[in-house]
Amino acid sequence: MSSPHPSAARITRSLNASLETLRRPLAVASAASDTAESTLLSANQAFFQVSGLNRESLRGRSLADCDGSLIDLRPLFDRDGRRRNWLVFHHAPSPNGDGPAISEAAAADKPKKRNSAAAAGGRGKKKPTGGGDGFRALVEGIPNGVLVHRDFKPLYANMACARRIGFDSGDALTAEPTLLPFLPIELHSVALRRHRRILAEGDPGPARVLRCLTRSGEPFWVEATETRILWQGSPAVLVSLSDVTRQVQMRRTELMLREAIDNLSDSFVLYDADLQVVLTNQRFHELFPFLPAQHAIIGRPMQELVEASVANNVVTDPRVWRDREQFIADFIADRLSNEACISEDAWPDGRWDMVKEQHTRSGGFVSVRTDITQRKRAEFALRDQESRLEQALAERSAQLKGILANIAQGVTVTAPDMRVLLVNQGFLDIFDIPEELGRPGVHVSEFVRQGLRNEHYPRAEVEAAGGEDAFVDQRLAAIARVTRSVDQRTLADGRVIEVRQQRLPDGCIVSTYNNITDRVHAERELQRQREKSYQNEKLTALGGLLAGVSHELNNPLSVVIGQAALLESMSTDSAMAERAMKVRIAADRCAKIVKTFLSMARQRPAARSAIQINHLIEDVLDLVTYQLNTTDVSISRDLAPDLPSVAGDSDQLSHILVNLFINAQQAMINSPRPHRLMISTSYLATSRQVRIVVRDTGPGIPEEIRSRIFDPFFTTKPAGHGTGVGLSVCHGMVTAHGGSISVENAASGGAVFTVLLPAGGMTRPELPEEVLLPHHSEERQILVVDDEPDITSFLVEILEAAGHSVDVASSGQTALSNLATRDYAAIICDLRMPHLDGPGLYGALSETKPHLLDRFIFITGDLLNERTDRFLKKSGRPCIEKPFMPNQIRGLVEEIAARQQD
């Protein structure tokens, strides 16, 4: 064999002895089975004769060198069921003519012929002693195995024997050349010697238990009784086999169990139903050395062991000292009444045991002791440490409670089961919770229900959750998911509470509550002021740009308006007069728009008059209804009756509404129908404001751009479809009126613009300027100073039509030359001129001709310059903004002239 084995030599010797015994009629050899190619190990003389090999040429020869048709293999197993070798049978006839070398093996291929031979053994002329059909029928019917063999060649086997080995019938078993494969290799030598002794002496000896193998190598045990008999006239061995595999396995298991128990580190004792010792282990006797030894304690009653323990003072139960006999009686009674018990037992020397006692199913009783001395010492040390920590914690807790009770901030500590461990007074005060709910053990749900009673939760949230009970469950689920969070809760009364929550390693949740209402309001106001300042800065920059443009527009507009007014007043043709009026009205509208831009730039209040918002909305809708109808926009109105008037500029407010309506239409163009424009008004009595709400069914305004919607030049429209000025201008106009404009998205979709304007103000509506007919007054000398020829020619025409004599100066220097030689009844001077402007001319005359200062009338297209603004306030002289109407000029000239006469 290639791999070493502790009993290899002994196995080989046993196998060689077996081969030598099997001299006839078998030609047998052995071969290794644990190598890639099985090699021959040994053989009997018959094998050498039929194979032509000798002992020298046998070893190391592979089975592959043999003729496969002439050999037959049987596995050989050891006692553990591991295959160790092959038993090789040779089928070739003997060279000396003695017949087949393995007639039985050859007969294996002819089962019918073999069966006839076997039957002949039972029914032929030479019947075995005690044989016959009656004997065979009797043997076949018994449950025990019966086997007859000679030199381990099976001669007969009943069905019980054959099946136990793994064959379907006794004939199949007797066809095997030898029984040796069904015994472990280690037993071959012993079995052969016993077989020879029985055949020679006839004394089988006592019955014995044998370890046998099935044909597949599985071990089993039998109790074998052997007897020498004559079979067909020759000695043979009759074996009676009783299967004791189960008993052997149980015994082995019992021995293993006893060995395992004996090696336990825990003490073990087992009593029977009469409370007498059945089994102990070594550890038990180490703990109780005064008890009988392990081999002598079996059968001793429990009471004897307990009495000995008490007598040796190893029992620390205080009941022993009061009444020893009663303690022993109670101890045994407790063991009889309790099915299972786990307790801790102290030894006088300070050791500790955990005692586990349990009744068995058979009525017995088992007691196991485990040494827990180290654990108890650790527990005592830990308990002492915990006691010191508890004392320190109690002191700290008292300090903490004192601190928490005197802070305004709310604090709660909640256990994992949602019951409150700690609540301070600040929490009760913030949420108006009764003191009885602040005691430990109250469930968090009670706080939520109290909040519902105090109306701290918006009704919309409660209804959305499905009612109060569902809302409570929802809040509890949210708390259970908390790990770490910082949130703000807005109560129904408007207070804002900052809630900070942190889950501790033990599952508790620490929550703090801080009333930050004032801080939030301050932050919101600060943000509002920042946004307002930011918007004002942007609008101021825009106004600066528009002011320059407006100043350049005012001059030509003044000419258009003035000429149209003159044409309207002097025309005798009604059709021509009507045309002139239309030109004047259109130009006047342009002038008002320019003034609006200037008003934005100056950040000054717009011209005010009492305006009915509902009437203004209807007037604006008349202008845009046709345009809205072209895109299938339906209009719905919800205008509050008896709405107070608003002090404002009707042109600016109209401009705001037109922008909002047209923007809504453009937002709905690419949206699914229906397209609806909803306009509503209402009066907010608390803040004394008129509210205008314009809502559409468009896509709304994305959150990321909502804060920029009123920025100048910001637009979401494609190139060529918007400038981004409309809403910024609206914002400036509303702000100039002392109001506000905001935007948000409706819950059902679309944008909602809200305009708030202060109610009240002027009760007298602004009257349109009348076009006065030309009239002649006393002729006076007037000086017009302006660098714009169109303006000067227009003023000359107005004043000459009124009967005055007019001199023109195109600059301040020219005006000084004129004034050096003569005085004028009125001096009409532009504020902004190159080289020497209006204030410069005024200053020069204050030194040379101060009496002419009260005759100055200034005109300008832009009052944005702070220097000129301060100049006008200081001088107190009237200033007419371009474009102006003829009557304004004539009226001021007559007023100044009248003062001179007085």
SVG drawing of the C-alpha trace seen along z (x, -y; Angstrom):
<svg xmlns="http://www.w3.org/2000/svg" viewBox="-71 -149 83 190">
<polyline fill="none" stroke="black" stroke-width="0.4" points="0.0,0.0 1.4,-3.4 0.0,-5.4 1.2,-4.5 -1.2,-3.3 -0.6,-2.4 -1.8,1.2 -0.5,1.7 1.9,4.5 -0.6,6.3 -3.2,6.0 -0.7,7.4 0.2,10.3 -3.5,11.1 -4.1,10.9 -1.1,13.2 -2.3,15.7 -5.8,15.6 -4.4,16.3 -2.3,19.3 -5.4,20.8 -7.4,20.5 -5.3,23.2 -8.1,24.9 -9.8,24.5 -9.2,20.6 -6.4,18.8 -6.3,15.6 -4.1,12.5 -4.3,9.1 -3.8,5.7 -3.5,2.2 -6.6,0.0 -5.3,-3.4 -3.1,-4.2 -4.0,-5.4 -3.0,-1.9 -3.7,1.0 -0.6,3.2 -0.4,6.8 0.8,7.3 0.7,11.1 -1.0,14.3 -1.5,18.0 0.2,20.9 -2.8,21.5 -2.7,18.0 1.0,18.4 0.2,21.7 -2.6,20.3 -1.0,16.9 2.6,18.1 4.0,15.6 6.3,16.2 6.8,14.3 9.7,12.3 7.8,11.1 4.5,10.5 5.3,7.4 4.7,4.1 3.0,5.7 -0.1,3.7 -3.5,5.4 -3.6,3.8 -0.9,6.3 -3.4,9.2 -6.0,10.4 -9.2,8.6 -11.4,11.5 -9.6,13.9 -9.7,12.0 -12.5,10.9 -12.1,8.3 -13.7,8.0 -13.1,5.0 -11.6,5.5 -12.5,2.9 -11.1,2.2 -13.1,1.8 -13.9,-1.8 -15.4,-0.9 -12.5,-2.3 -11.4,-0.3 -7.9,0.9 -7.2,3.6 -8.6,5.7 -9.1,9.5 -8.2,10.8 -9.6,14.1 -8.2,15.9 -10.6,17.8 -7.9,19.7 -7.7,23.6 -4.8,25.0 -1.8,26.0 -1.8,29.5 -5.2,30.3 -7.0,30.0 -9.8,28.1 -10.7,24.5 -8.7,22.5 -11.9,20.8 -14.8,23.0 -17.2,21.1 -16.2,17.8 -16.7,19.1 -20.1,20.5 -21.1,17.0 -21.8,16.4 -24.1,19.5 -26.5,18.9 -29.0,21.6 -26.3,24.3 -25.0,23.1 -28.5,23.2 -28.8,26.8 -25.6,27.7 -26.6,26.0 -30.0,27.8 -28.2,31.0 -26.3,30.4 -29.7,30.4 -31.6,33.0 -28.9,35.4 -27.8,38.7 -25.3,37.2 -27.5,35.2 -26.0,33.1 -26.4,34.3 -29.6,32.8 -30.4,31.7 -33.6,32.2 -36.4,30.0 -37.9,29.6 -34.7,28.3 -34.3,25.8 -37.9,24.5 -37.4,24.1 -34.1,22.2 -35.4,20.0 -38.3,18.8 -36.4,17.7 -35.4,14.0 -31.8,14.8 -29.1,15.4 -27.9,18.9 -24.7,19.5 -22.7,22.7 -19.1,22.3 -15.9,24.2 -12.7,22.4 -14.9,19.3 -16.4,20.5 -20.1,20.0 -22.0,23.3 -25.4,22.2 -27.1,19.0 -30.7,18.3 -32.5,15.2 -32.0,13.2 -28.2,13.7 -28.0,12.8 -30.1,9.6 -28.1,8.4 -24.9,8.6 -26.6,7.0 -27.7,9.8 -31.1,10.5 -31.0,14.3 -29.0,16.9 -28.0,18.4 -26.5,15.0 -24.4,15.1 -23.2,18.7 -22.0,17.8 -19.3,15.6 -15.9,17.3 -15.1,16.3 -16.6,14.6 -13.5,12.7 -14.6,9.5 -17.4,9.3 -15.0,9.2 -12.6,6.3 -9.1,7.1 -7.9,6.8 -10.0,9.8 -9.0,12.2 -6.1,13.9 -8.2,14.3 -11.1,15.7 -9.0,18.2 -7.4,19.5 -10.8,19.9 -12.1,21.7 -9.3,24.2 -9.7,24.9 -13.5,25.5 -12.9,27.9 -10.1,29.7 -11.4,29.8 -15.1,29.1 -15.0,26.7 -16.5,23.4 -16.1,21.6 -18.6,19.0 -20.7,16.8 -19.1,13.6 -20.0,10.2 -18.4,9.7 -18.0,6.6 -19.0,7.5 -19.3,5.6 -21.9,5.4 -20.9,5.9 -20.6,2.0 -18.4,1.8 -20.9,0.6 -20.2,2.0 -22.7,3.9 -22.5,6.1 -23.8,9.7 -23.7,12.1 -22.3,15.2 -22.7,18.8 -20.6,21.4 -21.0,25.2 -19.0,27.9 -21.3,29.9 -21.0,32.3 -22.0,30.8 -22.2,33.3 -20.0,35.6 -17.3,33.1 -16.7,31.0 -18.1,27.4 -19.1,24.6 -22.7,23.7 -23.0,20.1 -26.1,18.6 -26.1,14.8 -28.2,12.4 -28.0,8.7 -27.0,6.6 -26.0,3.4 -28.5,1.3 -27.4,2.6 -23.7,2.0 -24.4,-1.5 -26.4,-2.3 -23.7,-1.0 -21.0,-2.9 -23.2,-6.0 -23.6,-5.5 -19.9,-5.1 -19.2,-8.2 -21.8,-10.1 -20.3,-8.9 -16.9,-10.0 -18.1,-13.4 -19.9,-14.0 -16.9,-12.9 -14.8,-15.5 -17.2,-18.4 -15.8,-21.4 -19.2,-21.6 -20.2,-19.4 -22.8,-16.8 -25.0,-14.4 -28.0,-12.3 -30.6,-10.8 -33.2,-8.2 -36.9,-8.5 -36.2,-7.4 -33.6,-10.2 -30.8,-7.8 -27.5,-8.6 -27.2,-7.1 -24.2,-9.0 -21.6,-11.6 -18.5,-13.1 -15.1,-13.9 -15.8,-17.6 -18.7,-16.6 -16.3,-14.7 -13.7,-17.5 -16.3,-19.9 -17.6,-17.4 -14.5,-15.4 -16.2,-14.3 -18.8,-12.2 -18.2,-8.6 -15.9,-8.0 -17.2,-7.9 -17.5,-4.1 -19.0,-3.8 -21.6,-6.6 -24.0,-4.9 -27.3,-4.1 -26.8,-6.5 -29.9,-8.6 -30.0,-12.4 -30.8,-12.9 -27.5,-11.2 -25.6,-13.6 -27.4,-16.7 -26.8,-15.6 -23.1,-15.2 -22.9,-18.6 -24.6,-20.2 -22.4,-18.3 -19.3,-19.5 -20.5,-23.2 -20.6,-23.8 -24.2,-25.1 -24.5,-28.8 -28.3,-29.0 -29.3,-30.7 -32.2,-28.3 -29.6,-25.6 -28.8,-27.4 -32.4,-27.8 -33.5,-24.1 -31.1,-21.7 -33.6,-18.8 -36.3,-21.1 -33.9,-22.6 -32.9,-19.1 -36.6,-18.1 -37.5,-21.4 -34.5,-21.0 -35.6,-17.6 -39.3,-18.6 -38.3,-21.6 -36.5,-19.3 -39.5,-17.0 -42.0,-19.8 -40.0,-22.0 -39.7,-20.8 -36.8,-23.1 -34.9,-25.6 -31.9,-27.9 -30.3,-29.4 -27.0,-30.8 -25.2,-29.1 -22.5,-30.6 -19.7,-28.7 -18.3,-29.6 -14.9,-30.4 -16.4,-33.0 -16.9,-30.9 -20.2,-31.0 -21.9,-28.4 -24.9,-28.6 -27.0,-25.5 -29.3,-24.3 -31.7,-21.5 -34.1,-19.7 -36.4,-16.7 -35.9,-14.1 -38.6,-12.4 -38.0,-9.1 -38.7,-10.7 -35.1,-11.3 -33.4,-14.4 -30.2,-16.1 -28.2,-18.8 -25.4,-20.8 -23.1,-23.3 -21.2,-25.9 -18.5,-28.0 -19.5,-31.7 -17.1,-33.1 -15.3,-35.5 -18.6,-36.7 -20.0,-37.3 -16.9,-39.2 -17.3,-41.3 -20.9,-41.9 -20.2,-43.0 -17.5,-45.4 -19.8,-46.7 -22.6,-47.0 -20.4,-49.0 -19.3,-51.2 -22.9,-51.6 -23.9,-52.6 -21.2,-55.3 -22.3,-56.4 -25.9,-56.5 -25.1,-58.7 -23.1,-61.0 -25.8,-60.9 -28.5,-61.7 -26.5,-64.8 -26.0,-65.8 -29.6,-65.1 -30.7,-67.4 -28.5,-70.1 -29.7,-69.5 -33.4,-69.6 -32.7,-72.9 -31.2,-74.3 -33.9,-73.0 -36.7,-74.2 -35.4,-77.8 -34.7,-78.1 -37.3,-79.3 -36.3,-76.8 -38.4,-73.6 -36.7,-70.2 -38.1,-66.7 -36.4,-63.2 -38.5,-60.4 -37.9,-56.7 -37.9,-54.2 -41.5,-53.2 -42.6,-56.8 -43.1,-57.5 -41.7,-60.7 -38.7,-60.5 -38.2,-64.2 -40.2,-67.4 -39.2,-70.8 -41.4,-73.8 -40.3,-75.6 -41.9,-73.0 -45.1,-73.1 -45.2,-76.9 -44.4,-77.0 -47.2,-74.6 -49.6,-75.5 -49.7,-71.9 -51.1,-71.2 -48.6,-70.3 -50.1,-66.8 -49.0,-65.9 -45.4,-66.8 -44.8,-63.8 -42.6,-60.9 -44.3,-58.0 -46.9,-60.0 -47.1,-58.9 -46.1,-61.3 -49.5,-60.9 -51.0,-62.9 -48.9,-65.9 -50.1,-65.6 -53.7,-65.4 -53.2,-68.4 -51.8,-70.3 -54.9,-69.4 -57.1,-70.8 -55.0,-73.9 -55.3,-74.2 -51.5,-74.3 -51.7,-72.2 -53.3,-73.6 -56.6,-72.0 -55.6,-71.4 -52.8,-69.0 -55.1,-67.2 -57.7,-66.7 -55.1,-65.6 -53.9,-62.9 -57.5,-61.5 -58.7,-62.8 -57.2,-63.4 -56.4,-59.7 -54.7,-59.3 -52.8,-62.5 -51.6,-61.4 -50.3,-58.1 -48.6,-60.1 -46.8,-62.3 -45.7,-59.3 -44.3,-57.6 -42.4,-60.7 -40.9,-60.8 -40.0,-57.1 -37.9,-57.7 -35.9,-60.6 -32.1,-60.2 -31.0,-63.8 -33.0,-66.8 -33.5,-70.5 -37.0,-71.7 -39.3,-74.7 -42.9,-74.4 -45.3,-77.2 -48.2,-77.0 -51.7,-78.0 -51.3,-81.2 -48.4,-82.3 -45.6,-81.4 -42.5,-79.7 -40.9,-77.0 -37.4,-75.6 -37.3,-71.9 -34.0,-70.1 -34.1,-66.3 -31.2,-63.8 -31.5,-60.0 -29.1,-58.7 -27.3,-55.3 -29.9,-53.8 -32.7,-54.8 -34.0,-57.7 -34.7,-61.0 -33.7,-64.4 -35.8,-67.3 -35.3,-71.0 -37.9,-73.6 -37.1,-77.3 -39.5,-80.1 -37.9,-81.9 -40.9,-83.9 -39.2,-87.3 -36.0,-86.1 -37.9,-84.7 -40.0,-87.9 -36.8,-90.0 -35.1,-87.8 -38.1,-88.0 -38.3,-91.8 -34.6,-92.1 -34.8,-89.9 -37.8,-92.0 -35.8,-95.2 -32.9,-93.7 -35.0,-92.6 -36.7,-96.0 -33.3,-97.8 -32.0,-95.4 -35.1,-96.1 -34.8,-99.9 -31.1,-99.8 -31.9,-98.0 -34.8,-100.3 -32.7,-103.3 -30.1,-102.1 -32.8,-101.5 -34.3,-104.9 -30.9,-106.5 -30.8,-104.9 -34.4,-105.9 -33.9,-109.4 -31.4,-110.2 -33.7,-108.8 -36.7,-110.7 -34.8,-114.0 -34.1,-113.6 -37.8,-112.7 -39.2,-115.5 -38.0,-118.2 -39.7,-116.9 -42.8,-115.9 -43.1,-119.4 -43.1,-120.6 -45.7,-118.1 -48.0,-118.7 -47.7,-122.4 -48.1,-122.6 -51.1,-120.3 -52.7,-122.4 -52.1,-125.6 -53.5,-124.0 -56.5,-122.7 -57.2,-126.1 -56.7,-128.2 -58.4,-125.9 -61.7,-127.0 -62.3,-123.7 -63.9,-121.3 -62.5,-118.3 -59.0,-119.8 -59.5,-120.7 -60.5,-117.1 -57.4,-115.7 -55.2,-118.1 -56.9,-117.0 -56.1,-113.3 -52.5,-114.2 -52.3,-116.1 -53.9,-113.3 -51.6,-110.7 -48.6,-112.9 -49.8,-113.7 -50.0,-109.9 -46.4,-109.5 -45.4,-112.3 -47.0,-110.7 -45.2,-107.5 -41.9,-109.4 -42.9,-111.0 -43.5,-107.6 -39.9,-106.6 -38.6,-109.8 -40.7,-109.2 -39.2,-105.7 -35.7,-107.2 -36.4,-109.9 -38.1,-107.5 -40.8,-110.1 -44.5,-109.5 -46.5,-109.5 -49.2,-112.1 -52.3,-111.0 -56.0,-111.2 -58.9,-109.1 -59.3,-106.0 -61.9,-103.3 -60.0,-100.1 -63.0,-98.1 -63.8,-100.8 -60.1,-100.9 -60.1,-97.1 -63.2,-97.3 -61.6,-100.1 -58.4,-98.1 -60.3,-95.0 -62.1,-96.9 -58.7,-97.6 -57.3,-94.1 -60.5,-91.9 -60.2,-91.6 -56.5,-90.5 -57.4,-88.0 -60.2,-86.6 -57.9,-85.9 -56.2,-83.2 -59.4,-81.7 -58.8,-83.2 -62.0,-83.4 -62.2,-86.1 -63.9,-85.7 -64.3,-88.6 -64.8,-88.5 -64.8,-92.2 -65.7,-93.2 -68.5,-95.8 -68.1,-99.0 -64.3,-98.9 -62.7,-102.1 -60.8,-104.3 -57.1,-104.3 -54.9,-107.4 -52.9,-106.8 -51.9,-107.6 -54.5,-106.1 -52.1,-105.9 -49.5,-104.0 -52.1,-101.7 -53.5,-101.0 -50.1,-100.2 -49.6,-97.7 -52.9,-95.9 -52.2,-95.8 -48.9,-94.2 -50.3,-91.6 -53.2,-90.7 -51.0,-90.4 -48.3,-88.4 -51.0,-86.0 -52.2,-85.6 -48.7,-84.9 -48.1,-82.3 -51.2,-80.4 -50.6,-80.3 -48.7,-76.9 -50.6,-75.5 -53.5,-73.0 -57.0,-74.4 -59.1,-75.9 -57.3,-79.2 -58.8,-81.3 -57.9,-84.7 -59.4,-85.2 -59.4,-88.7 -60.6,-89.4 -60.5,-92.4 -61.0,-92.6 -60.5,-95.0 -58.2,-94.0 -59.6,-96.0 -56.8,-95.1 -54.0,-96.5 -56.4,-99.0 -55.3,-97.8 -57.0,-97.1 -56.0,-93.7 -55.9,-92.9 -55.4,-89.2 -54.6,-88.2 -54.5,-84.4 -54.0,-82.3 -54.1,-78.6 -50.6,-78.6 -47.6,-76.5 -46.7,-78.7 -43.3,-80.2 -40.5,-77.8 -39.2,-78.1 -35.6,-78.8 -36.5,-81.9 -39.4,-83.3 -37.1,-85.5 -35.8,-87.1 -39.1,-87.7 -39.2,-91.4 -35.5,-92.0 -35.0,-94.5 -34.3,-92.8 -34.9,-89.3 -37.3,-87.3 -38.1,-83.7 -39.5,-84.5 -37.5,-83.6 -35.4,-86.3 -37.5,-88.8 -40.6,-88.2 -39.9,-90.2 -37.5,-92.7 -37.8,-91.8 -38.8,-95.4 -42.6,-95.1 -42.7,-93.4 -39.8,-95.5 -41.6,-98.7 -44.8,-97.4 -42.8,-96.7 -41.4,-100.2 -44.9,-101.8 -46.5,-99.8 -43.7,-100.7 -44.1,-104.4 -47.7,-104.1 -46.7,-102.7 -47.9,-99.2 -46.4,-95.8 -46.6,-93.2 -45.8,-89.4 -46.2,-86.2 -46.7,-82.6 -47.9,-79.4 -51.5,-78.2 -52.0,-74.7 -54.0,-73.7 -51.5,-75.2 -50.9,-78.6 -49.3,-81.8 -51.0,-84.2 -50.0,-87.9 -51.1,-89.9 -51.0,-93.7 -51.6,-95.5 -52.4,-99.3 -53.1,-101.5 -56.8,-102.5 -58.0,-106.1 -56.4,-109.3 -57.7,-112.1 -61.4,-112.4 -61.4,-114.8 -60.5,-113.2 -57.9,-114.7 -59.5,-116.9 -58.1,-116.9 -56.4,-120.0 -58.7,-122.3 -57.6,-123.7 -58.1,-127.4 -58.8,-129.7 -56.1,-132.2 -56.6,-135.6 -54.6,-138.8 -53.2,-140.5 -51.0,-143.5 -47.9,-143.4 -44.7,-142.6 -41.1,-141.9 -40.2,-138.2 -36.8,-136.6 -36.7,-132.9 -33.3,-131.1 -33.0,-127.5 -30.5,-125.7 -33.2,-123.8 -34.5,-125.8 -37.7,-123.9 -38.5,-124.7 -37.7,-128.4 -39.7,-128.7 -42.7,-127.0 -42.4,-129.3 -42.1,-132.4 -45.3,-131.3 -47.2,-130.8 -46.1,-134.1 -46.5,-136.2 -50.0,-134.7 -50.8,-136.1 -49.6,-139.6 -46.1,-139.6 -42.8,-140.7 -40.2,-137.9 -36.4,-137.9 -34.5,-134.5 -31.1,-133.6 -29.7,-130.2 -27.3,-130.0 -26.7,-131.5 -23.9,-133.7 -26.2,-135.3 -28.9,-135.8 -26.4,-137.8 -25.6,-140.0 -29.3,-140.7 -29.9,-141.3 -27.0,-143.7 -28.8,-146.3 -32.4,-145.9 -34.8,-144.2 -37.7,-141.7 -41.1,-141.1 -40.4,-137.4 -37.4,-135.2 -38.2,-131.6 -34.9,-129.6 -33.9,-126.0 -32.2,-124.4 -29.7,-122.3 -27.6,-124.0 -24.0,-123.8 -21.4,-126.3 -23.7,-128.4 -26.9,-126.7 -30.0,-128.0 -28.6,-128.0 -25.5,-129.7 -27.4,-132.5 -29.5,-132.9 -26.4,-133.2 -24.8,-135.7 -27.9,-138.0 -28.1,-137.7 -25.0,-139.9 -25.7,-142.3 -29.5,-142.5 -31.0,-140.8 -34.4,-142.5 -34.8,-140.2 -34.5,-136.9 -38.3,-136.9 -39.1,-137.0 -37.4,-133.6 -39.5,-130.6 -37.4,-127.5 -38.2,-124.7 -36.6,-121.2 -36.9,-117.7 -35.2,-116.0 -35.1,-116.8 -32.9,-113.8 -29.9,-116.0 -29.7,-116.5 -27.8,-119.8 -30.6,-121.3 -33.2,-119.8 -31.6,-121.6 -31.3,-124.8 -35.0,-124.9 -35.9,-124.3 -33.5,-127.1 -34.5,-129.6 -38.2,-128.9 -38.7,-129.6 -41.4,-127.7 -40.3,-124.9 -42.3,-123.5 -41.5,-119.9 -41.3,-119.2 -43.5,-118.6 -45.8,-121.4 -49.0,-122.9 -49.4,-126.5 -51.7,-127.5 -49.1,-126.5 -46.6,-129.0 -49.2,-131.8 -50.5,-131.3 -47.1,-131.6 -46.2,-134.7 -49.4,-136.5 -48.9,-135.5 -45.4,-136.9 -46.4,-140.1 -49.3,-140.6 -46.9,-140.4 -44.8,-143.1 -47.7,-145.4 -48.6,-144.8"/>
</svg>
